[in-house]
Amino acid sequence: MVANTVRAGVEIIEVGPRDGLQNEAVTVRTDAKIAYIQALIDAGVTRIEATSFVHPRRVPQMADAEQVMAGVPRLPGVGYAGLVLNRRGLDRALAAGVDEVNAVVVATETFCQRNQGMSVAEAVRSFGEISRGARDGGLKVTATIGASFGCPFEGEVGPDRVAELVRQCADAGAGEIALADTIGVGVPADVHRLVEAVREVTDLPLRFHFHNTRNTGYANALAAIAAGASALDSSCGGIGGCPFAPAATGNIATEDLAYMLRRSGLDTGLDLDRLITAAALIEGELGARLPALLGRAGDFPGELSPERDGGS
Amino acid sequence: MVANTVRAGVEIIEVGPRDGLQNEAVTVRTDAKIAYIQALIDAGVTRIEATSFVHPRRVPQMADAEQVMAGVPRLPGVGYAGLVLNRRGLDRALAAGVDEVNAVVVATETFCQRNQGMSVAEAVRSFGEISRGARDGGLKVTATIGASFGCPFEGEVGPDRVAELVRQCADAGAGEIALADTIGVGVPADVHRLVEAVREVTDLPLRFHFHNTRNTGYANALAAIAAGASALDSSCGGIGGCPFAPAATGNIATEDLAYMLRRSGLDTGLDLDRLITAAALIEGELGARLPALLGRAGDFPGELSPERDGGS
């Protein structure tokens, strides 16, 4: 039974301000990003991937990384991560005062080349450099293995390939491993296979990053917890990807995830109503209906109301 | 591991033409419903809840129940169920030539009164009458326990209450028990608790009916299979509810469910591309974007394409 295998204390990492926003077509003003982050903190979020220190030409939405970091509230118990893809990004992140660093190695050559303009081997070397730099700066560094469940260019990705990259990143000083289903193709059986393979090479804390592209993201999140994951990424509102592009889609939504976990007997420390408020805020900025469902359906049990007639 | 606990041979019951359509604001023409059913059969669907024999004033969308049944293709290996709420509905269903009957008892007084104008005890007595009539006509009858996971009017519903209704319906001749999360509030832990309670009172085949109202429907589907369910309801396109009403939402989508199950090593016998075609057909009729995601994201591995830059 899931109820017996899930553990208390899974950590929710809010990635809406970074992964959620970076693919949105609408450019969100810096002050609106900061208001979104403030609303997330008001809802109980304590670990936030606030921005990405990527070249502004690659991801224009993240061009204000320094301004975002300069504007976010500095509070005890609230930490900000910055995503970095190379040494230059790390230097910017350190200068901007991030609390931790998330660095990406994509598992396939084609996608790695497109994502960060280097081969997988070069990305692993770059991770080593980022890792040393971050740790020299006193910061924890997470190694995110992108496309761990499948690649949009090369198709299936074997758990052994992912595990080998995990081993290399662990050797290079990663303090946490994040396995990303970047294109939302995985199912719970994949999660279990991947954890099995990765546990052969490291005991580092495991974090998962799911997109709900094919409606498997929430099942995957529960599977990850059952398999021993210590942390899950999610984006409040389920933002991410362009709502008008055929194959793009968002991360699993923080509020929907928190609903499922609370009802599964896992306290996330998050306030669902305030998460819905934060999502409404960013929905207003983006001007598009968000993928998260809790804000539309309402909490349960909550304010109960008529639903339907004549069926089941 | 999920991969080790799921079984081959779970049956997918297509309920799009009934539960999917009945809450849609747009009235769909009879020939379009029949074309949708034909497209579903082309995709490999063999068990279809084709319509509901409810009073046309209650559910105008189902006013053409007889015409739908008169128009559907009669093929070896393809069976049609009709939903009925009382003896009058059963008589219509028998006259229309359904292959099986699905009768509903809602687990709470308020919802049962609103759904079918009777108390729960009256609904159980009515089920007994329907069951006798169906079996006299040589047909199998399913007892669907509505609001098994929660009620929009009364809140939480205890597994023991559901199990007691299951016992009464089993005693009254049900050949299958369907547990419906009518308002989409359940999580996998609820599924397991409910199966445990119901298994105390019956060995009948268990079928589950999930709505994805709060993004827990697909996780619930996997949990149901792991708990020993023999059948799952889903609607192609994920239709159901009015897309413009705040709290309404559809069943889990057949194509998204079939994707998850195929990738979990479970063959459903369904053709994903043809399911997507069937969903597109009904999407055109309804003129609204459907909740199913596979049609937008594409199968994987399928035709691989660029997805995103600069992140994970």
Contacts between the chains, C-beta under 8 A, distances in Angstrom:
chain1	res1	chain2	res2	distance
A	1	B	189	7.0
A	1	B	192	4.4
A	2	B	188	4.3
A	2	B	189	5.5
A	2	B	192	6.5
A	2	B	223	6.2
A	3	B	188	7.7
A	3	B	189	3.6
A	3	B	192	6.2
A	3	B	193	7.4
A	18	B	311	7.3
A	19	B	311	5.5
A	19	B	312	6.7
A	22	B	310	6.3
A	22	B	311	5.6
A	23	B	308	5.7
A	23	B	311	7.8
A	52	B	310	6.5
A	52	B	311	6.4
A	54	B	310	4.7
A	54	B	311	7.7
A	58	B	309	5.8
A	58	B	310	4.9
A	59	B	309	6.7
A	59	B	310	4.0
A	59	B	311	7.4
A	62	B	310	7.4
A	83	B	311	6.5
A	83	B	312	7.5
A	85	B	310	7.3
A	102	B	312	7.9
A	104	B	311	7.0
A	104	B	312	5.1
A	106	B	312	7.9
A	114	B	306	7.0
A	114	B	309	6.3
A	115	B	308	8.0
A	115	B	309	6.0
A	115	B	310	6.6
A	115	B	311	7.3
A	116	B	310	7.8
A	144	B	312	4.6
A	146	B	311	7.7
A	146	B	312	4.5
A	150	B	300	5.8
A	150	B	301	7.1
A	151	B	304	7.6
A	152	B	304	5.4
A	152	B	305	5.9
A	152	B	306	6.4
A	152	B	307	4.2
A	153	B	304	5.6
A	153	B	306	7.4
A	154	B	304	7.4
A	155	B	300	7.8
A	155	B	301	4.0
A	155	B	304	6.1
A	156	B	301	6.0
A	178	B	312	7.3
A	180	B	312	4.2
A	182	B	307	7.1
A	182	B	308	7.3
A	182	B	311	7.8
A	182	B	312	5.7
A	183	B	300	7.4
A	183	B	307	5.2
A	184	B	297	6.8
A	185	B	263	7.7
A	185	B	300	4.1
A	186	B	263	7.8
A	187	B	260	5.2
A	187	B	263	4.4
A	187	B	264	5.1
A	188	B	2	4.4
A	188	B	3	7.7
A	188	B	222	6.2
A	188	B	264	7.0
A	189	B	1	7.1
A	189	B	2	5.5
A	189	B	3	3.7
A	189	B	263	7.2
A	189	B	264	4.8
A	189	B	265	6.5
A	190	B	263	7.2
A	192	B	1	4.4
A	192	B	2	6.5
A	192	B	3	6.2
A	193	B	3	7.4
A	209	B	312	5.9
A	212	B	215	7.4
A	212	B	293	7.3
A	213	B	293	6.4
A	213	B	297	4.6
A	214	B	256	6.1
A	214	B	259	5.5
A	214	B	260	7.4
A	214	B	293	5.4
A	214	B	294	5.5
A	214	B	297	5.2
A	214	B	300	7.2
A	215	B	212	7.4
A	215	B	218	5.2
A	215	B	252	7.7
A	215	B	253	6.9
A	215	B	256	4.0
A	215	B	259	7.9
A	215	B	260	7.2
A	215	B	292	7.7
A	215	B	293	4.9
A	215	B	294	7.5
A	216	B	218	6.2
A	216	B	256	7.8
A	216	B	259	7.6
A	216	B	260	5.2
A	216	B	263	7.9
A	218	B	215	5.2
A	218	B	216	6.2
A	218	B	218	6.7
A	218	B	219	5.1
A	219	B	218	5.1
A	219	B	219	3.9
A	219	B	221	8.0
A	219	B	222	5.4
A	219	B	260	7.0
A	221	B	219	8.0
A	222	B	188	6.1
A	222	B	219	5.4
A	223	B	2	6.2
A	241	B	308	7.3
A	246	B	296	5.6
A	246	B	297	7.9
A	246	B	298	7.9
A	247	B	296	6.8
A	247	B	297	5.4
A	247	B	298	6.1
A	247	B	305	6.5
A	247	B	307	6.4
A	248	B	307	7.1
A	248	B	308	7.0
A	249	B	293	7.0
A	249	B	296	7.7
A	249	B	297	6.5
A	252	B	215	7.7
A	253	B	215	6.9
A	256	B	214	6.1
A	256	B	215	4.1
A	256	B	216	7.8
A	259	B	214	5.5
A	259	B	215	7.9
A	259	B	216	7.6
A	260	B	187	5.2
A	260	B	214	7.4
A	260	B	215	7.2
A	260	B	216	5.2
A	260	B	219	7.0
A	263	B	185	7.7
A	263	B	186	7.8
A	263	B	187	4.4
A	263	B	189	7.2
A	263	B	190	7.2
A	263	B	216	7.8
A	264	B	187	5.1
A	264	B	188	7.0
A	264	B	189	4.8
A	265	B	189	6.5
A	292	B	215	7.7
A	293	B	212	7.3
A	293	B	213	6.4
A	293	B	214	5.4
A	293	B	215	4.9
A	293	B	249	7.0
A	294	B	214	5.5
A	294	B	215	7.5
A	296	B	246	5.6
A	296	B	247	6.8
A	296	B	249	7.7
A	297	B	184	6.8
A	297	B	213	4.7
A	297	B	214	5.2
A	297	B	246	7.9
A	297	B	247	5.4
A	297	B	249	6.6
A	298	B	246	7.9
A	298	B	247	6.1
A	300	B	150	5.8
A	300	B	155	7.8
A	300	B	183	7.4
A	300	B	185	4.1
A	300	B	214	7.3
A	301	B	150	7.1
A	301	B	155	4.1
A	301	B	156	6.0
A	304	B	151	7.6
A	304	B	152	5.4
A	304	B	153	5.6
A	304	B	154	7.4
A	304	B	155	6.1
A	305	B	152	5.9
A	305	B	247	6.6
A	306	B	114	7.0
A	306	B	152	6.3
A	306	B	153	7.3
A	307	B	152	4.2
A	307	B	182	7.1
A	307	B	183	5.1
A	307	B	247	6.4
A	307	B	248	7.2
A	308	B	23	5.7
A	308	B	182	7.3
A	308	B	241	7.4
A	308	B	248	7.0
A	309	B	58	5.9
A	309	B	59	6.8
A	309	B	114	6.3
A	309	B	115	6.1
A	310	B	22	6.3
A	310	B	52	6.6
A	310	B	54	4.7
A	310	B	58	4.8
A	310	B	59	4.1
A	310	B	62	7.5
A	310	B	85	7.3
A	310	B	115	6.6
A	310	B	116	7.8
A	311	B	18	7.4
A	311	B	19	5.5
A	311	B	22	5.6
A	311	B	23	7.7
A	311	B	52	6.4
A	311	B	54	7.7
A	311	B	59	7.4
A	311	B	83	6.5
A	311	B	104	7.1
A	311	B	115	7.3
A	311	B	146	7.7
A	311	B	182	7.8
A	312	B	19	6.7
A	312	B	83	7.5
A	312	B	102	7.9
A	312	B	104	5.1
A	312	B	106	7.9
A	312	B	144	4.6
A	312	B	146	4.5
A	312	B	178	7.4
A	312	B	180	4.3
A	312	B	182	5.7
A	312	B	209	5.9
